[in-house]
Amino acid sequence: MFVAVSQTICSALSPLREASATARIMLVAAAAKRWDVDARCCHACEGEVIHTATWRKLSYGELAAEAACIKVLENVALKRLGTIARMPA
């Protein structure tokens, strides 16, 4: 038996990781711009961007339109594979 899905995910892992990292950076940048803070003071976690100093939060959905207007970056830093959060089963 041949399982095409597992092969597709394996072959697409790098592009998917790059797209995810780019989206995360753009969402953080959008939140930082809205809050008028440095993006280095914010982080993405479980569908939200959090301003570490004040614990203000915005969901990815609230930031999507603003993030879409940000210039797409190239060569973004990727998380190490062992640190990537997994969705609960």
Secondary structure, 3 states (H helix, E strand, C coil): CCCHHHHHHHHHHHHHHHHHHHHHHHHHHHHHHHHCCCHHHEEEECCEEEECCCCEEEEHHHHHHHHHCCCCCCCCCCCCHHHCCCCCC
